[in-house]
Amino acid sequence: MLESYADLPKMDSTTDSTHTGFTGGRSHVKAAELRENLVKLFSTQDDHLQGLKNSQQASTDMLLDHVKELNTSQQETTKLVRALTQEIAELKSTRKRTADEVSGNCMEEDTKCLAEEIQRVKKRNLRIRKALDEKEKEYGPVRASLHEALGEIEQLRSTDRTFSVVDDGAIVSQWKELKFLIRNLAQQRFNRPIKSPLPSPQHEEEFSMVSAVYPAIVMRRQCISSFFQAFIWYFLAFHVLDSPSRVWGNPLGDVISESDAWTDSKDKQYHALRAHVCKVLHETSEIDKNRTRSLTRSLHARVHEFDFVRQGPSLEPILTKIITKASELAATFAQAKAEYIAYGPHHGSNVMFSDEWMETTGDKLTDRPEIDLLVTPALVKFGDSDGENYNEPTVLDKADVF
């Protein structure tokens, strides 16, 4: 802390001496010496004052120089501001003249020029309109043809979206799986000869449609399982494979299935008809289970009386599996641009042997020229992957006959 005035050390007051405050005691200075020293002291003080004055003058000179420089800079800035102000004024004047011209201060001459320009534009537009009308008449038929072509292209695109890319190998694989299921069932459950008469006239009628010489077949143990293979294939051909849309979704294929003029139609018409059936299949997410159950009951009613394994498991589960597999195969048939069919059941046994689409699995039982039994149908492909040439068949798997 700062010390107070009362606490400071005090000097002794004498008339002829002064206290120096140094160690070594008190020293006395004479008055003459003191006066002489004072003269020196004041001389030194004058020198210091003169130095301060000189320094102050130098600082003042420097400040004056800075002020001069500032004045010069201010004058230059003022000139620049005046020049900018003049340019702004000229720009404003130019803009005003332009606005006056636009607003109509020079209306008389400009109005005349504008009217002439408008007339020229109107005449030009009239010529262009007449030329467009003439071109419109010329391009009318072209536009109609273009719309027709676009419609055909869209139809083709729609067809491409409808049909699937079906490989012959995949079709044959499904076909052979179905053949195995049917053959295995017939060999396990229908291998005992059947004695006449048959249980009902309906059985006689249906058996005769499978083979005209069925009595000679069903009475032989080595032939009975082959006959029931043929019977099941005959049922599937008419109720499933020929009408996939009735099984796979809604019953919309009845009219199509009953048409006998399919293969006699032109390729384009036939292709459109098959595309409609395929569309039904694509819009359906699964097989119609009610239809499957109905067909299973119907087939079971026709064959269960000839099942010799009376105490074995029910026939219905395996019959349901067979009908479901046939429905999937039929759906695959319909989703291809080419036509795949189970060929032969429609002819029954009233057909001559042809090595083009048949192969024998056993000896004939009769002397007649026709085959005795078509055990399994042939898998035949009509047309190609482009949906054309439906009159050109390709045999993918031959029919088994004897």
Sequence and secondary structure as in RCSB ss.txt:
>XXXX:A:sequence
MLESYADLPKMDSTTDSTHTGFTGGRSHVKAAELRENLVKLFSTQDDHLQGLKNSQQASTDMLLDHVKELNTSQQ
ETTKLVRALTQEIAELKSTRKRTADEVSGNCMEEDTKCLAEEIQRVKKRNLRIRKALDEKEKEYGPVRASLHEAL
GEIEQLRSTDRTFSVVDDGAIVSQWKELKFLIRNLAQQRFNRPIKSPLPSPQHEEEFSMVSAVYPAIVMRRQCIS
SFFQAFIWYFLAFHVLDSPSRVWGNPLGDVISESDAWTDSKDKQYHALRAHVCKVLHETSEIDKNRTRSLTRSLH
ARVHEFDFVRQGPSLEPILTKIITKASELAATFAQAKAEYIAYGPHHGSNVMFSDEWMETTGDKLTDRPEIDLLV
TPALVKFGDSDGENYNEPTVLDKADVF
>XXXX:A:secstr
    GGGS      SS      TT      HHHHHHHHHHHHHHHHHHHHHHHHHHHHHHHHHHHHHHHHHHHHH
HHHHHHHHHHHHHHHHHHHHHHHHHHHHTTTHHHHHHHHHHHHHHHHHHHHHHHHHHHHHHHHHHHHHHHHHHHH
HHHHHHHHHHHHS    HHHHHHHHHHHHHHHHHHHHHH  S   SS S HHHHHHHHHH TTHHHHHT HHHHH
HHHHHHHHHHHIIIIIT HHHHSSSS  HHHHT S TTTS HHHHHHHHHHHHHHHHT  S  HHHHHHHHHHHH
HHHGGG S TTS  SHHHHHHHHHHHHHHHHHHHTSSSEEEEESTTTTT SB  TTTEEESS  SS SSB S EE
E EEEEES TTS  TT EEEEE EEE 
